Amino acid sequence: MPLDDLHQHPFDHIRMPSEPSLEGLRDWILKVSTYLDITPTELARAAEVAPSTINKFIADTTQTKGMTAKTLQKLIKAASKINSDKFSEAYAGRRTEEQLSDPTGYSVVNVRVGSALRAGSYKTSHLWPVRSQFFVSILLPNALHTGGGREESLKPHGLLGMVVADQHAEGTFPHGTVVICSRLFNHLEIGDYVVISRRDDTGNTELTIRNFVVSPKGDMWLSSRAEPVANRPPDIYAGRAPFEVKYTRHEKFTLSPPPEYVIEYIIISAIQPYNERFEELKFPD
C-alpha cells in the first residue's frame, strides 16, 4: 500500500526484514539512509564500520557474499540511535542555525493550553488548574521565531493556547478550536483576530475573540461578527484611522478601545475541529 509507511511507528522504519536476502539488505541500507537523511557512508561511520565495506556491498550486485552478523548488528544499533536522536529533536522542535536562517522555513514549538474563551463568563481568573492544562505543537514561521517580521521574536514562552468553549466570530472559531495567542504585538493589521478582556463592575473579566475591521469611512472596529444579529455582542469602536491611511491588508493601526476593554492577545494560529463530536466537549470553567 502506498501509504503504509505513514501509519508505521517511527521506530519501525529502521526495522530489518526478518529473513533478508542480499538484495533486501541493500534495499534496507538505502531505505534507512534515506529515512534518516544521511548517506550510507555516514551510517557506516556511525556504526564504526569501514565505509568501503558498505558502499562496495551496495554497488556490487553480483557478489554472493553478505555481511557478517556483527556488522549487521552494528548497523542496526547505529541506525536506531540516529533515529532516536533525530526523532527526539523533531519532537522538541529543535532546528539548526541553517534551518532557522531560511526565511521561508519554520520551527515547531510546543504551546501550553491553559484557559478557555466563553462569552458571558466573567471570572477573577481564567487560568485552568494544572491538571487540566495540556500542550499542542504548532508550526512557527522563522520570521516570527527569530524576529525580522512585523513583530518581535516570538519565543515559545511568549505563546499561550486557549480553547474556544462556544461559537466565536461567526463560526470562524467553532467550539473546540484551540487558538494560539501572543502578547508580543505593537500594532494590528486589518483582518487580525484578537482576544480582548472586558471588565464588569465587580472587577471580573470576560475573554472573547474579536476581528479588527475598518469601515469605508475610516472608523476602526473590533467586531464580534456573531450571528444572529439580535444576540450579537456589541461591536467595539476603537477610534478613527489616520486620515492618510490606505485601507490595505498590511497597513498598521494603533487602536483606542473604550477603557473597559483591553486587547490582551493577537491570535497567530488556530487548530480547528472538523467533527461534530467536538461540539459535545465540556471544558473546565
C-alpha positions in Angstrom: 0.0 0.0 0.0 1.4 3.4 -0.9 0.6 5.0 2.5 1.7 2.1 4.7 4.8 4.0 5.8 2.7 6.9 7.1 0.9 4.5 9.6 4.1 2.9 10.9 5.5 3.6 14.3 8.6 5.9 13.8 11.0 3.2 15.0 9.5 0.6 12.7 11.1 2.4 9.7 14.5 1.1 10.6 13.5 -2.5 11.3 15.3 -5.0 9.2 13.3 -7.7 7.4 13.2 -11.0 9.4 14.9 -13.0 6.6 16.6 -10.5 4.3 18.1 -11.5 1.0 21.2 -9.8 -0.2 19.0 -7.6 -2.4 16.8 -7.0 0.7 19.8 -5.9 2.7 20.9 -3.4 0.1 17.4 -2.0 -0.1 17.3 -1.8 3.7 20.6 0.2 3.9 19.4 2.6 1.2 15.9 3.0 2.7 17.2 3.6 6.2 19.8 6.1 5.0 17.1 8.0 3.0 14.7 8.0 6.0 17.5 9.2 8.4 18.6 11.8 5.9 22.2 10.5 5.8 24.4 8.7 3.3 25.4 5.0 3.6 28.9 6.3 4.3 27.6 8.3 7.3 25.7 5.3 8.5 28.8 3.1 8.2 30.9 5.7 10.2 28.3 5.9 12.9 28.4 2.1 13.1 32.2 2.1 13.2 32.3 0.0 10.0 34.6 0.8 7.1 32.5 2.8 4.6 34.2 1.0 1.7 32.6 -2.3 3.0 29.1 -0.9 2.9 29.5 1.1 -0.4 31.0 -2.0 -2.1 28.2 -4.2 -0.9 25.6 -1.8 -2.2 27.3 -1.2 -5.6 28.3 -4.7 -6.4 25.1 -6.6 -7.1 26.9 -9.6 -8.5 28.6 -10.7 -5.3 27.0 -13.6 -3.4 28.6 -12.9 0.0 26.7 -11.0 2.5 27.7 -9.1 5.6 28.6 -10.7 9.0 26.1 -10.8 11.8 28.4 -8.5 13.8 28.4 -5.9 11.0 24.6 -6.0 10.7 24.2 -5.6 14.5 26.5 -2.5 14.4 24.4 -1.0 11.5 21.1 -1.7 13.3 22.4 -0.2 16.6 23.8 2.9 14.8 20.6 3.4 12.8 18.5 3.0 16.0 20.5 5.7 17.8 20.4 8.1 14.9 16.6 7.6 14.5 16.0 8.1 18.3 18.1 11.3 18.4 16.6 12.8 15.3 13.1 11.9 16.4 13.7 13.5 19.8 14.9 16.6 18.0 11.8 16.7 15.8 9.5 16.2 18.8 11.2 19.0 20.7 11.0 21.3 17.6 14.8 21.9 17.5 16.2 23.4 14.4 19.7 24.1 13.3 21.0 27.6 12.7 20.9 26.9 9.0 17.3 25.9 9.1 16.4 28.9 11.2 18.1 31.3 8.8 15.9 30.2 6.0 13.2 33.0 5.8 10.7 30.5 4.2 11.4 27.9 6.9 9.7 27.2 10.2 10.2 25.8 13.7 8.0 23.5 15.7 7.1 24.8 19.1 5.0 23.3 21.9 2.5 25.7 23.3 0.7 25.4 26.7 -3.1 25.4 26.6 -4.3 26.8 29.9 -7.6 28.7 29.5 -11.0 28.8 27.8 -12.8 31.5 25.9 -16.5 31.7 26.7 -18.7 34.7 26.0 -20.6 35.9 29.1 -18.2 34.1 31.5 -16.9 36.7 33.9 -14.2 35.5 36.3 -11.5 36.6 38.6 -9.1 34.2 36.9 -9.3 32.4 33.7 -6.3 30.1 34.3 -7.1 26.4 34.4 -5.8 24.1 37.2 -2.5 22.5 36.2 -4.2 19.1 35.9 -6.5 20.5 33.1 -3.7 22.1 31.1 -2.1 20.4 28.1 0.3 21.1 25.2 -0.1 21.3 21.4 2.6 21.6 18.7 2.4 24.2 16.0 4.5 25.5 13.1 6.0 28.9 13.7 7.5 30.8 10.7 11.2 31.6 11.2 10.3 35.3 10.7 8.3 35.2 13.9 10.5 32.8 15.8 13.7 34.7 15.3 12.4 38.2 14.6 12.5 40.1 11.3 8.8 40.0 10.7 6.2 42.5 11.7 6.6 41.5 15.4 9.5 41.0 17.7 10.8 37.5 18.1 8.1 35.1 19.4 9.7 32.6 21.6 7.7 29.6 22.9 7.3 31.0 26.4 5.6 34.1 24.8 2.7 32.0 23.4 -0.4 30.7 25.1 -3.2 28.4 23.8 -6.9 28.9 24.7 -9.8 26.6 23.9 -12.9 28.1 22.4 -15.8 26.9 24.6 -18.6 28.3 22.5 -19.0 29.7 19.0 -16.9 32.8 18.2 -16.6 35.2 15.3 -19.4 34.0 13.2 -18.3 30.4 13.3 -14.7 31.2 12.3 -13.6 29.6 15.6 -16.1 26.8 16.4 -16.4 25.1 19.7 -13.3 23.1 20.4 -10.9 25.3 18.5 -7.5 25.8 20.1 -6.3 29.4 19.3 -2.6 30.2 19.7 -2.1 33.7 21.1 0.8 36.1 21.6 1.1 39.2 23.7 4.1 40.4 21.6 2.5 42.9 19.2 2.7 46.6 18.7 0.0 47.2 16.2 -2.8 45.5 14.3 -3.5 44.9 10.6 -6.9 44.7 9.0 -8.3 41.2 9.4 -6.4 40.3 12.6 -8.2 38.4 15.3 -7.6 39.3 18.9 -8.5 38.2 22.4 -10.0 41.0 24.4 -10.9 41.3 28.0 -13.9 43.2 29.3 -14.2 44.1 32.9 -17.5 44.4 34.7 -18.5 46.5 37.8 -17.2 43.8 40.2 -13.8 43.6 38.7 -14.3 40.3 37.0 -13.3 39.8 33.3 -14.7 38.1 30.3 -12.5 36.9 27.4 -13.8 36.9 23.8 -12.5 37.0 20.3 -12.9 40.0 18.0 -11.9 40.8 14.4 -10.3 44.1 13.6 -12.0 45.9 10.7 -12.0 49.4 9.3 -15.1 50.9 7.8 -15.1 52.7 4.4 -15.5 56.0 6.4 -12.3 55.3 8.4 -13.8 54.1 11.6 -11.9 51.3 13.4 -13.9 48.5 15.0 -13.4 45.3 16.9 -16.2 43.2 15.6 -17.7 40.0 17.1 -19.2 39.0 13.7 -21.6 36.7 15.6 -25.0 35.6 14.4 -27.8 36.1 14.8 -27.6 39.9 14.9 -30.2 40.1 17.7 -27.8 38.1 20.1 -24.6 39.6 18.9 -22.2 41.0 21.5 -21.6 44.7 20.9 -19.0 45.7 18.4 -16.3 47.9 19.9 -15.5 51.3 18.5 -11.7 51.7 18.5 -11.2 55.2 17.1 -10.6 56.8 13.8 -8.0 55.5 11.4 -5.3 58.0 10.4 -6.5 60.2 7.6 -3.7 59.3 5.2 -4.1 55.6 5.6 -4.9 53.5 2.6 -7.1 50.6 3.6 -4.9 47.7 2.5 -4.2 44.5 4.3 -0.7 45.4 5.6 -1.3 48.9 6.9 -0.5 49.2 10.6 -3.0 50.6 13.1 -3.0 51.6 16.7 -6.4 51.2 18.4 -8.0 53.1 21.2 -10.9 51.0 22.5 -13.1 52.1 25.5 -11.3 51.7 28.9 -13.3 48.7 30.0 -11.9 46.7 27.0 -8.3 45.6 26.8 -6.6 43.9 23.8 -4.8 41.1 25.5 -3.5 38.9 22.7 -3.3 38.6 19.0 -4.2 35.2 17.5 -1.4 33.8 15.3 -2.7 30.3 14.6 -5.7 28.0 15.3 -6.3 24.3 15.5 -9.8 23.7 14.4 -12.1 20.6 14.7 -13.8 19.1 11.7 -16.0 16.6 13.5 -19.4 17.2 15.2 -18.3 15.2 18.3 -16.2 18.2 19.3 -19.4 20.1 19.9 -20.2 17.8 22.8 -16.9 18.5 24.7 -17.1 20.2 28.0 -14.1 22.2 29.0 -13.1 23.4 32.5 -14.6 26.6 33.8 
